[in-house]
Amino acid sequence: MKKCPKCGIEKPLTPEYYHRRSSRPTGFQYHCKVCCTKTQAEHYQNNKEKIAEYRQNNKEKLLKYAAEYRQNNKEKIAEYRKNNKEKTAKRNAEYRQNNREKLLKTQAEYYQNNKEKFAEHYQNKKAEQPACVYQIVNSVNNKIYIGETTRGELRWKEHLKDLRGKYHGNHKLQADFDKFGEEAFTWSIIEEYPKDKDTLLLEEIKTIDKLLKEGKELYNLSLTIDQLKLLMESK
């Protein structure tokens, strides 16, 4: 046990109550975590402009320091994230909620100033992705959505964006996504093909037809007349 000299409360001398500090005889900070956090918050509030100016004038130095710290403390960081998943997620969610307009503005400005970079990055990622027929599986009720794409996993990210925004074109898939949550759905490639749209479309139709004949329940709406015609012509 150790009494914090700032708040006067006696607390267990463990990482839960005191930050570690190897230079001290006890191996922990002099003040408890609560007091340290309070002191840091007060210092920030009283020196906002000075801190902002320092960060602005030392961007490269701070980025280099952060990169070196991450490189030299990979295991420590991984362990902290593993042991504090809920705490970190809650803190991040609160920050996003309280700073939504600021974050949106920053993202918009960054995108506006880096349009060419984003376009080039997307094209490179697109080129790396395989053309394929894929499936989205609901692990709760085993229902399946079948699709085709030349953009590989980028297509899954587009699905997620629409589903999270609640404007996905497949209303059955959207309804179950809202009901069971994102964690219930997995995306995987069934088969890769050459990047030819006609081939992909035909293989998608064949896969849907095959699964329907096997009695699988699909999110895909029934095959259209044109799709059935294409399927019959291929046989």
N, C-alpha and C positions, 0 to 999 in steps of 0.2 A: 504494500500500500504506500501511497505517496500523496501528501497534501499539496495541492496546487497553490503556490504563493499568491496568485492573482485573485482567484475566486474563494480560496480558503477551504475548498471541499476536498476531502480525502477520497482518493480513487485508486483502483488497482493499477499497478505499474505494468500495464500491458498495451499492445498496439491498438486495442479498442478505445483506450482513453488517452493515450499519449503518443505523439508522433515519435518515430525512431530518430535518434541522432547519435551516430557512432562516436563523435568527438567528446560526448559527455560521459562521465564515469558510470552512470546508470544505463547508458545506451538509449536514453529517451530525452525528449525535449524537457526544458525546465518547467514550462507551463502546460496545462492540459490541452487537449484538442479543441474543446469548446472555447477556451480563452484565446488560443492562437488564432482560430477562425474569426473570432470577434475583433481581435486586434488588427488582423489583415484587412477585414472589411472596413474598419474605421480608417485605416491608413489609406485605402483606395478611395473612399469617399472624400477624404480631406486633400487628396493629391491627384484627382482625376486628370486635370489638364497636364500636370507635370509628367504623369505616367504615360498619357497618350502621346505627348511630345517625344518622350524617350523611346517609345516603341516605334514611332514614325521615323526617328533618326537612326534607329539601330535594327531595322528590319532584317537585313542579311545576317547580322551577328546573332540575333535571337533565333532565326530559322536554322542557322548552322548549329547552334547550341541544342535546340530541340531535336534536330536530326541525330546528332551525336548521342544525346541522352537516350533516345529510342533505340539506337543501334547497340548501345552498351548495356541496356537494361531490358532486353526483350523478354527474358524469362520472368523478371519481376513485374513488368507491365502485364504480361499474359496472366500471371497468377492473380494480380489485383482485379483484372477484368473478370476473371472466372469467379472470384469470391465476392464480387460486388455488382453482379449483373443487374439485379433489381434496382439497387441504389443508383447505379449509373443511368439506367434507362429512365428512371423517374426524374433524375436531375436534368437529363437531356430533354425529356418531354416538357418539363416545366420551363426550361430555357426557351425552347421553340415556341411554346404557348405565349410566354411573356414578351417575346421579341419577334413575333411573326412578321410584322410590317418591316422591321429593320432587316430581317433575314431575306425577305422577298425582294426588297430594294437592292440589297447587296448582291444577290444572285442575278437579278435583272441587269445591274450595272456590269457585273463580271462577264455575263454572257454577251452583252452589247459590245464590250471592249475586246472580246475574244471569239467573235463569230467564226472567223476563218479557222482558228485553232480547233474549235468545236467541230466544224464541218469536216476538217481533215481527220480528226480523231475518230469521228463516226464512220467515215468512209474506210479508214484502216481497220476498225473493229468489224465492220460489215464484211470486208474482204476476208477477214480471218475466220468468220463464222461459216459453218457448213449449210448447204441446202438440204432440207430434210422434211420428212413427215414426223410430227411430234404429237405427244399426248399430254394433257393436263388431267391428273387423276385426283379425285376426292377420296382421301383415305378413310373417311367416315362411312360413306354409302357406296363407294367404289364406282361411282359414275365417272364417265370419261369424256373429255373433249378432244377431238382430233383436228389437227390443222396442218398446213404446209407453209414453208417459208424458205427464202434464200438468205435469211439473216440469222439463222440459228437462235441462240439464247437471247439475242436482242429482241426477238419477237415475244418471248416470254415476258421480258421487262415491259414491253408495250401493253401486253395483257394486264399485267399487274397495275400499271398506271391507270388504265381504264377501270379496272375492278376497284381499286382504292378510291378512285374519283366517283364511283357509282354511276358510270355511264357506259358500261360494256355493252356491245351490241347483242350478245347472247343473254337474254333475260333470265334463262334458267340457271346459267352459270353464275350470273350476278347475284341471284337470289340465294343460292347456296353459299357463295363467298361471304355474303352479309350474315348468313345464319351460322356457318361453322367457323368462319375466320380464316385468315390467310394461311395459318400454320397447317390447315387441313389439306392444302393443295400442293402437289408436286408436279414439276415439269420434267419431261425426259424425251430424248430422241428415239423414235422407233426404228427409222432407217434413214441413212444419208443417200442423196442422189446427186447427179450432175445439176448445175444451176440452170435448169431449163424449166420454164414456168408450166408448159404443157405437160411435161413428164411429172412434175410435182403435183399438179392438179389431179391427174389421172391416178397416181399412187395414193393420194389422199382419199379419193372416192372409193378406190378398191379397199382401202383399210376400213373405211366406214362401213361399206357393204359387208366385209368379212366379219367385223365385230357384231353387226346387227344380226347376221345369220347365226353367230355363236350365242346369241341371246344377251349380249352385253347391253347395259343401259347407257345411252350416250346423251351428252348435252347438245350435240349437233342436231339441228332441226332436220327433218326428213330430206332426203336427196331431191333436188329439183329435177324437172323434166330434162333440162339440158345435161345435168350430171348423169342421169340414168341413160340418156342417149349416148354420152361419151363412154360410159361403162360398157354398154352393149356393143359399141363399135370396136372396143378394144379386145373383145372376146373372139 
